[in-house]
């Protein structure tokens, strides 16, 4: 699991609450039920309204991906493909059926099975690239709803502040309580801006980044499978795949060995 999102959002909230405490503001003063319900439920509502029902149903799954996404391991994938290439070079492509038992990557397994089944190289590439494109589009839709919520939340917060100020104007006959009412009115704006910039927009960008990394690894897998099917030298395959990996993802010793 890559904990960047959990750590980042946690640090942001910690900084906000620490600043409030240092200034002498009670954290409880912003934990008001009415503005919290308005901002979070209202933002969720308009977020759902901006997409399809299946996008809304998939929100929980997208949150899991944002917070609990597995670390991508390019070095491990290169190693696995290289071993399979060596086996295919020695024993033939059909021998990979036994070698696939130790492969955890489902996309790699699917591609290898298609290659073993004798699928034409062009058709194989088209099938696998279509799956990558489909994933990229689905991930984009999942990230978009959080980006939309990040855009709507501040406006929903302003609506809460306006309704709060209407309540203030209706109680001008009680000057003693105006300060507390005005402060409460601005809590909605605070939560609207805070939730957009500390939660929704970062989560949306995180989903985009996770998708980008995962699709990049899938494209690397496609390159590996195509080279195995073509009977390329395992050492050359390893060098090609390592050249496709992000900088720093492959240990220097492995690069030298390639």
N, C-alpha and C positions, 0 to 999 in steps of 0.2 A: 504493500500500500504506500502511495505517495502522500505524506501528511501535509503538503504545502498549503492546501485550502484551510484545513482545520487550524493549523498554526497561524496562518495569515489573518483569518477572521478573528481568531482568539486574541491575537495581538492588538488588532484594531479596536475591539471592544474593551480590552484591558486599558489601552491608552485613553479611550474616551471616558471610561469610568474613573480612571486615576486622575485625569484632568478635572473632572467634576468634583471629586473628593478634595483635591488640593485647593480648589476654589471655594470650598465650603458648601457645595451644593449636594443635597441628599439624592442618592441614586433613586430612592423610592419616589422622588417627586416627578420622575418621568415614567414611572411604571403605573400608568393610569389605564384602566380597562377600556374606556371609551375610545381614546385615540389609537390604542393598540389594535382593537378590533377593527376600527375604521380603516386604518392603514393596511394591515396585513390581509384581512379578509377582502377589503375593497380592491387592493392590488391584485390579489389572486383572482378575483372575479373578472376584472378587466383584462387580465392576462389570459384567462380562459376564453374570453370573448374575442380575443385577437387571433385565435388559432382554431384548430379542429379539436373535437372532443378527445380523440386519441392522443393529442399532444398533452392535454390536461391529465388524462389517465396515466400517462408516462412520467409525470412530474416526480413522483417518489423514486422511480427508477433512475431518473436523471440526477437527482440529488445524491443517490448512492454512488453513481459514477463519479460525481464531482468530489465527494468526500472520501470515497473508498476505492478509487481507481487503482488497479494494479500497476506496479512499476513495469515499464516496458524494458525488456532486456535484449538489446540488439546483439550483444556479444554472445549470449546464449543461443539466439536464433542462428547466428552465423556458424557457431560451433555445431549445432544440430544438423544444419543443412550440409556442412562440410563432411560430417561423418556419413550422412546418407549418400552424398556424392561418391565418397570413397567406396562404400558398399556397392553402389550401383556400378561403379567402374570395374570392381573386381568380379562381382557375381551376376551383374545384369539388372535391369530395371525391375523385373519381377521379384527379385530378392528383397526389395524394399517393403513388401507386405509385412514381413517379420520385423523389419527395422522400425516400422511406424508405431509399434506397440509402446515404444518409449517416448514418443512425441506427444507433448501436451498441447501444442498449438493446433486448434481445430481447423483453422484456415490452411495451415501447412498440410495437415492430414488429408483434407479434402482435395487439395491440389495434387498431392502425391497419388492419391487413389485414382484421380482422373488420368494422370500420366500413366500409371500402371495399367489402367484399363484400355490404353491405346488411343486416347483422345488426340486428335490432330493438334499440333502445336499452336496454330492460329486460333482454333476453337477453344483450346485450353486457356490461352491468354485472354480471349474475349470473355469467357465465363468468369474467370477470377477478377478481371478488371471491372466487370459489371457489378460484382459483389462489393468491391471497394467503393465504387461510385454510389451504390445503394446505401452503404453504411455512412458515407460522407453526407449524403442528403438527409438521412434520418438524424444524424448527429447535429446537423445544421438546424433542423427544425426544433430539436430539443434545446439547443442553446438559445435559439431566437426567443422562445417564450420568456426566458429569464432576462434577456436583454430588453424585451418589451416591458416586463414588470419593473425593471430598473428605470425605464423612461416614465412609466405611469405613477410610480410611488410618490415622488415629490409633489405631483399635482394633486394626488389623493390627500396628501398631508396638508396642502394649502386649503383644500375643501374643508378638512377638519378644523383648520384654524379659523376659516370664515364662519363656520357654524358656531364655533366657540365664541367668536367675537359678537355674533348676533345675540348669544346668551348674555354676554357682558353688557351689551347695550340695553338689553331688557331688564337689567338689574342695576341701573345707574342710581336708583334710589338708595342703594346700600353701598356707599363709598368705601366702607371698611373692608368689604370683601372683594373689591374690584381687582386688587393686585393679584390675589390668588387665582381669580377667574381668568385674568389675562395671561398669566403664566401657564395655566392649564391649556388655554387655547393654542398656544404656540408649541405644545408638546407634539401635536399631530404633525406639524411641519418638520420638527426635529426627527421624528421617527420615519417620515417619508423620505427625507434626504439621507438619513443614516442607513435605512434598509436598502435604498437604491445603491449607494456607493460602498457599503461595507458587505452587503450580502448578494443582491440580485445581479448586479453588473459583474462583480468578480466571479460569481458562480458561472454566469454565461460565458465569460472569457476562459474560465478553466475548462469548461466542456469543449470549447473550440480547440483549445490547446491539446487536450487529451485525444480528441478526434484526429487532429493533425498528426500526432505522434503515432497513434495506432494505425492510421491509414498508411503512414510512411513505412511502418514495419511490414504491413501487408504487401505493399509494393515491392519491398525488398524480398519477401518470401516468393512473390511471383517471379522475380528475376532469378532467384535460386532454383526454383522448380524448372523454369525454362532451360536453364543451363544444364541441370541434371538430365532432363529429357534429351537434350542435344548431345549428351555424352562428353561434356567439357571436362578438362582437367580439374580435379578437386582443389588444387592449389590456386588455380586461376579463378575458380568460383569464389573461394574465400577472399581473394584480393578484390574482386569486383564487389562483393557484398560489403566488405569493410569500407570500401570507398563510398558506399551509399549511406553508411551510418553517420549519425550526427557527431560533430567533433567532441572528443572527450568520452564517448560512450564505449570505445574499445581501448583496453589497456595498451600502453606503449609496447610492452613486451610482445603482445599478440600481433601488433602491427609489424614489428620487426621480424617475427617468426614467419609471417605471411610473405 
